[in-house]
Amino acid sequence: MPPRPGGPGRPPRPAAAPAAAAEPLAPLPSPVPAAESDPSRWGRVDEDGTVHLVTPDGDRAVGSWQAGEPAEGLAHFARRFDDLRAEAELLAARVAGGGDPKQTLSSAKALRDGLDEAAVVGDVAGLRARLDEIVAGAEAAVEAARSARDAQRAAAVARKEALAAEAEELAGEATQWKQAGDRFKAILEEWRTIRGIDRKVDEQLWKRFSRAREAFNRRRGSHFADLDRQRAGAKAYKQELVDEAEKLVSSDDWGPTAARFRDLMAEWKAAGRAQKDADDALWQRFRTAQDTFFHRRSEVFAERDAEFAANAEAKKALLVEAERIDVSDPTAARAALRMVQERWEEIGKVPRDDIRPLESRLRAVEERVREAADRQWRRTDPEAEARVAQFRERVAQFEAQAEKARTAGDRRRAEQAEAQAATWREWLATAEQAVQHR
């Protein structure tokens, strides 16, 4: 027949849960031996089968044994004690191993409080002392866990406060919209990983972050709305520039049109940017119009440069002919020069770099012909010949006066007349020399 234990049953074994680690507990003291080694030391069985636990405070009935020998009954209740002892050591191991200290504390207290009614035979006093140690260790672990939670909570609060403050700063000052937006996303991701904060505090911090994010989104939205308006204005203005540029493509007024294209380019750069697609399309049209005009101008200028180069060669050949003009006959030289000048004008324009050298050579020829004509004129000047004749006449008059005075013996008048004759003779020589060198 199976044993029929009596007395109250054991409390349920608590499940382990994570908690802050406590200081490891010492093993069960050696004075608390396993009951099976000598159950009679801790209990006895009456003749009627009642099983008693022997304690310093007196014996206590813990159950009844009717199934066999008294020694078997004591061994049965001693094994129950060993179960309690093993359970206590398991709780000690949980405390030392970092299990949930709060649950372990509750289980240890329940196990200790149940010793007064436990249907066991063994060193209950020693087990109670051991459970007192376990309870103390669990309480210390509970306190440590509480301190750890408080520190974790404080760190979590501090971190969320820092994130909220950063969000508020971004909301009021950030202008790098892409970077700031990415940072808000990163803050939110980190925010979701931070736990362990009281609900009220967490809600207050969330409101700060949420308001900051909304303020940033409003400011960013306003910025891009303004930017859209600016881009729309830039698009309309650039459309006007493109329309004008396309009208200038066929212009042959090269100088003013080129200057206007430069002005249009400056206005384009100052207009700002439209939306990328629209801006690129308008720029392509503007650039095409500009390139078309300047290509046309380059072709025309290339043709004109070739013509001017040919004109320059023609004028150089004409200059060779002009520089050979014989100026000994000024009248013929002037006629030849007039023919050169007429042909010169008919040839037309030359490259800018050739203008001055060619004109300088032509002016040298013109100057040479003019000097020859001037010399001829001076040689045939009636007034100059008349002055020479007048000077001769005056020299002759004063020489005659001097001879007459010498004949008359008037030395003084003779000397005066000779002096006047000498003066007029010098003037005569000068006039003759001028006529001879014309």
Buried (B, 14 or more C-beta within 10 A) or exposed (E): EEBEBBBEEBBEEBEBEEBBBBEEBEEBEEEBBBBBEEBBBBBBBEEEBBBBBBEEEEEBEBBBBEEEEBEEBBBBBBBBBBBBBEBBBBBBBBBBEBBBBBBBBBBBBBBBEBBEEBBBBBBBBBBBBBBEBBBBBBBBBBEBBBEEEEEBBEEBBEBBBEBBEBBBEBBEEBEEBEEBBEBBEEBBEEBEEBEEBEEEBBEBBBEBBBBBBEBBEEBBEEEEEEBEEBBEEBBEBBBEBBEBBBEBBEBEEBEEBBEBBEEBBEBBEEBBBBBEEBBEBBBEBBBBBBEBBBEBBEEEEEEEEEBBEEBBEBBBEBBEEBEEBEBEEBEEBBEBBEEBBEBBEEBEEBBEEBBEEBEEBBEEBBEBBBEBBEBBEEBEBEEBEEBBEBBBEBBEBBBEBBEEBBEEEBEEBBEBBBEBBEEBBEBBEEBBEBBEEE
